[in-house]
């Protein structure tokens, strides 16, 4: 719930005498999206960075607005967006910063700090949406087999890759899993998604066996693997960090993959593409991935269409027009 009048409250950013009103309200907003909206740390960090860029601009544009945010109007925001484009920022980056400002001023308006949201009605810059990269099926299968099974780290890495490929979950969702979140009898994983929304996702035999072998290896080393224990561990039996997962996934992908972005999210794209290629229902894929709307899932249908076009151009005698 949004308080009627924010009053500086993010423990990570103690209030000082030199703090401006805009900075104080920014920290209230960051605390709100982190604690009440349960946004991921990466999202909160991005919001923080965007709002600092805006505050830096306002300091030069109109210093009075720093201490009186209610003076910020649509013209200020439009000039900020123009300033970003002059600096060479792409349309996608500008659109993200505008989205941050819309969320921030919506919060201030609902908290009755400002009478209206000045960002309402400002159009988001258009930008082309590239189709997501994905791994072909043979490469995905090969990837699963790369981690060695003669060490605990190898068993862990294989379990992580299999879980990503089986469930299509996000990086933050994987690092937040506990042992109690996985049911080997029902073959489901309880996942806490964006905005604190919980969902159950299925997994297959390969993922179940990989995770089971990894947990058994931990027990054999004398670890107490309880329901509340992290499913995937880093050093000292602590939950594995997102950076470690990214590094390990990229390590294996670099051995053969040609995709541009060698990250865990590439496996999420791969899962969705492979499911749709094999006839999965679009709504079922949406629910599996935890998308808020069908629009996010429909991009994978475009991937399938582009695949069909490529095959058509390669195989049809009249596709190129050279045989006429």
C-alpha positions in Angstrom: 0.0 0.0 0.0 1.3 3.5 -0.8 1.5 5.8 2.1 -0.3 9.1 1.8 2.9 11.1 2.3 6.2 9.3 1.8 8.6 10.1 4.6 12.1 8.9 3.7 12.4 5.3 4.5 14.9 3.2 2.6 17.4 1.8 5.0 20.0 1.5 2.2 20.0 5.3 1.7 20.1 7.1 5.0 18.7 10.7 4.9 21.3 13.4 5.2 21.1 17.2 5.5 22.3 17.6 2.0 19.7 15.4 0.4 17.3 17.1 -2.0 13.6 16.6 -2.0 13.8 14.8 -5.4 16.4 12.5 -4.0 14.4 11.7 -0.9 11.3 10.9 -2.9 13.3 8.8 -5.3 14.5 6.7 -2.4 11.0 6.3 -1.1 9.9 5.1 -4.5 12.8 2.6 -4.7 11.9 1.2 -1.3 8.2 0.9 -2.4 8.9 -1.1 -5.5 11.5 -3.3 -3.7 9.5 -4.1 -0.6 5.8 -3.8 -1.6 5.9 -4.5 -5.3 8.7 -7.1 -4.9 10.5 -6.0 -8.0 13.8 -7.7 -8.6 17.1 -6.1 -7.4 18.1 -5.6 -11.0 14.9 -3.7 -11.8 15.3 -1.5 -8.7 18.9 -0.8 -9.7 17.8 0.2 -13.2 15.2 2.5 -11.8 17.8 4.1 -9.5 20.1 4.7 -12.4 17.4 6.2 -14.6 16.2 8.6 -11.8 19.7 9.7 -11.0 20.2 10.6 -14.7 16.9 12.6 -14.6 17.9 14.4 -11.4 21.3 15.3 -12.9 19.5 16.8 -15.9 17.0 18.8 -13.7 19.8 20.2 -11.6 20.9 22.2 -14.7 17.6 22.6 -16.4 15.7 24.1 -13.4 17.4 23.8 -10.0 14.2 24.8 -8.2 12.5 21.6 -9.4 15.1 19.6 -7.4 13.6 20.9 -4.2 10.0 21.3 -5.5 9.2 18.2 -7.6 5.7 19.4 -8.0 7.1 22.0 -10.4 8.2 19.3 -12.8 6.0 19.4 -15.9 5.6 17.7 -19.2 8.0 20.1 -20.9 10.7 19.2 -18.4 10.3 15.5 -19.3 10.2 16.2 -23.0 13.4 18.2 -22.8 15.0 15.4 -20.8 14.2 12.9 -23.5 15.6 15.3 -26.1 18.7 15.7 -24.1 19.1 11.9 -24.0 18.8 11.6 -27.8 21.3 14.4 -28.3 23.7 12.3 -26.1 23.3 9.5 -28.6 21.1 7.2 -26.6 19.1 4.8 -28.7 15.3 4.7 -28.8 15.2 1.6 -26.6 17.2 3.2 -23.8 15.1 6.4 -24.0 11.9 4.4 -23.8 13.1 2.6 -20.7 13.9 5.9 -18.9 10.5 7.3 -19.9 8.8 4.2 -18.5 10.8 4.7 -15.2 9.6 8.3 -15.0 6.0 7.3 -15.6 6.1 4.8 -12.8 7.9 7.3 -10.5 5.4 10.1 -11.0 2.5 7.8 -10.9 3.7 6.8 -7.4 4.1 10.4 -6.3 0.6 11.2 -7.6 -1.0 8.3 -5.8 0.9 9.3 -2.6 -0.6 12.9 -3.1 2.9 14.4 -3.4 2.1 15.9 -6.8 -1.4 16.8 -8.2 -0.9 15.0 -11.5 1.4 12.7 -13.3 3.3 15.0 -15.8 4.6 12.0 -17.8 1.1 10.8 -18.8 0.5 11.1 -22.5 4.1 11.4 -23.5 4.6 8.9 -26.3 7.2 6.2 -26.1 9.8 6.3 -28.9 9.3 3.7 -31.5 12.1 1.2 -32.0 12.4 -2.0 -33.9 12.1 -5.1 -31.8 14.7 -7.7 -32.8 13.6 -11.3 -32.7 15.1 -13.2 -29.7 18.0 -15.5 -30.2 17.6 -19.2 -29.5 19.6 -22.4 -29.7 18.6 -25.1 -32.3 17.5 -28.3 -30.7 20.7 -30.2 -31.4 22.8 -27.4 -29.7 20.4 -27.3 -26.7 20.8 -31.0 -26.2 24.6 -30.8 -26.6 24.7 -28.0 -24.0 22.9 -30.1 -21.4 25.7 -32.8 -21.8 28.7 -30.4 -21.4 29.0 -30.1 -17.6 31.0 -33.1 -16.2 29.4 -35.3 -13.7 32.5 -36.2 -11.7 32.4 -33.1 -9.5 29.9 -31.3 -7.4 30.2 -28.2 -9.5 29.7 -30.2 -12.7 26.6 -31.8 -11.2 25.3 -28.4 -10.1 25.9 -26.8 -13.5 24.2 -29.7 -15.3 21.2 -29.4 -13.0 21.0 -25.6 -13.5 21.1 -26.0 -17.3 18.5 -28.7 -17.3 16.2 -26.7 -15.0 16.5 -23.6 -17.3 15.7 -25.7 -20.4 12.9 -27.7 -18.7 11.1 -24.9 -17.0 12.0 -21.7 -19.0 12.4 -19.7 -15.8 14.1 -16.4 -15.4 17.6 -16.0 -13.8 16.2 -14.4 -10.6 13.6 -17.1 -10.3 16.2 -19.8 -10.5 18.6 -18.3 -7.9 15.6 -17.8 -5.5 14.6 -21.5 -5.5 14.7 -23.6 -2.4 14.8 -27.4 -2.2 11.2 -27.4 -0.9 10.1 -25.6 -4.1 10.7 -28.7 -6.2 8.3 -31.8 -6.2 9.9 -34.9 -7.7 6.6 -36.8 -7.4 4.5 -34.2 -9.2 7.4 -33.1 -11.3 6.7 -29.4 -10.8 8.7 -26.4 -9.5 7.1 -23.6 -7.5 8.4 -20.4 -8.9 8.1 -16.9 -7.5 7.9 -14.6 -10.5 7.7 -10.9 -11.1 5.6 -8.9 -8.7 5.6 -11.8 -6.3 3.3 -13.9 -8.5 3.7 -17.6 -7.8 3.3 -20.3 -10.5 3.9 -24.0 -10.9 6.0 -25.1 -13.8 6.5 -28.7 -15.0 9.8 -30.4 -15.7 10.8 -33.6 -17.4 12.8 -36.7 -16.6 16.2 -35.3 -17.6 15.9 -32.2 -15.3 14.5 -34.4 -12.4 17.4 -36.8 -12.6 20.0 -34.0 -12.9 18.7 -32.1 -9.9 18.3 -35.4 -7.9 21.9 -36.4 -8.5 23.1 -33.0 -7.5 21.1 -33.0 -4.2 22.3 -36.5 -3.4 25.9 -35.5 -4.0 25.4 -32.6 -1.5 24.0 -35.1 1.1 26.9 -37.4 0.6 29.3 -34.6 1.4 27.5 -34.3 4.8 25.3 -31.3 4.0 21.9 -31.0 5.7 19.7 -30.5 2.7 16.5 -29.3 4.2 13.3 -28.0 2.6 14.4 -24.4 3.2 17.9 -25.0 1.8 18.8 -23.2 -1.4 18.3 -25.5 -4.4 21.5 -24.3 -6.1 24.4 -23.4 -3.9 27.5 -21.2 -4.3 30.3 -21.0 -1.8 29.6 -22.0 1.8 26.2 -23.6 0.9 24.8 -20.1 0.3 22.3 -19.4 -2.5 24.2 -19.2 -5.8 24.6 -15.7 -7.1 23.1 -14.5 -10.4 26.6 -13.5 -11.6 27.9 -17.0 -11.0 25.0 -18.6 -12.9 25.6 -16.1 -15.8 29.3 -16.9 -15.9 28.8 -20.7 -15.8 26.1 -20.7 -18.5 28.2 -18.5 -20.8 31.2 -20.8 -20.1 29.4 -23.8 -21.6 27.7 -21.9 -24.4 30.9 -20.4 -25.7 32.1 -23.9 -26.5 29.8 -24.1 -29.5 27.0 -21.5 -29.6 26.9 -18.7 -32.2 24.2 -16.6 -30.7 24.9 -13.0 -29.9 23.9 -13.1 -26.2 25.2 -16.1 -24.3 23.1 -15.8 -21.2 20.5 -17.8 -19.2 17.8 -15.8 -20.9 18.9 -17.3 -24.2 17.7 -20.7 -22.8 14.3 -19.1 -21.9 13.9 -18.0 -25.5 15.0 -21.5 -26.6 12.4 -23.2 -24.5 9.6 -21.1 -25.8 10.7 -21.5 -29.4 11.1 -25.3 -29.2 7.7 -25.7 -27.5 5.9 -23.7 -30.2 7.8 -25.5 -32.9 6.5 -28.8 -31.6 2.9 -27.5 -31.5 2.4 -26.2 -28.0 -0.5 -23.9 -27.3 0.5 -20.2 -27.1 -1.5 -19.7 -23.9 0.2 -22.6 -22.3 3.6 -21.2 -23.2 2.5 -17.9 -21.8 1.6 -19.5 -18.4 4.8 -21.5 -18.3 7.0 -18.4 -18.8 5.0 -16.3 -16.4 4.3 -13.5 -18.9 1.8 -10.9 -17.8 0.3 -10.6 -21.2 0.1 -12.6 -24.4 1.9 -9.9 -26.3 5.2 -10.9 -24.7 4.7 -14.5 -25.8 3.6 -13.8 -29.3 7.2 -12.7 -30.3 8.1 -16.4 -30.5 5.5 -16.9 -33.1 7.4 -14.4 -35.3 10.5 -16.5 -34.7 8.7 -19.5 -36.1 7.4 -17.5 -39.1 11.0 -16.3 -39.9 12.2 -19.9 -39.7 9.5 -20.9 -42.2 10.5 -18.0 -44.6 14.2 -19.1 -44.4 13.3 -22.7 -45.2 11.0 -21.5 -48.0 13.7 -19.4 -49.6 16.2 -22.2 -49.4 13.9 -24.9 -50.8 11.3 -23.5 -53.1 12.3 -23.3 -56.8 10.7 -19.9 -57.4 11.5 -18.3 -54.0 14.3 -16.2 -55.4 12.9 -15.6 -58.8 16.1 -16.8 -60.5 14.3 -19.7 -62.3 11.7 -17.7 -64.1 
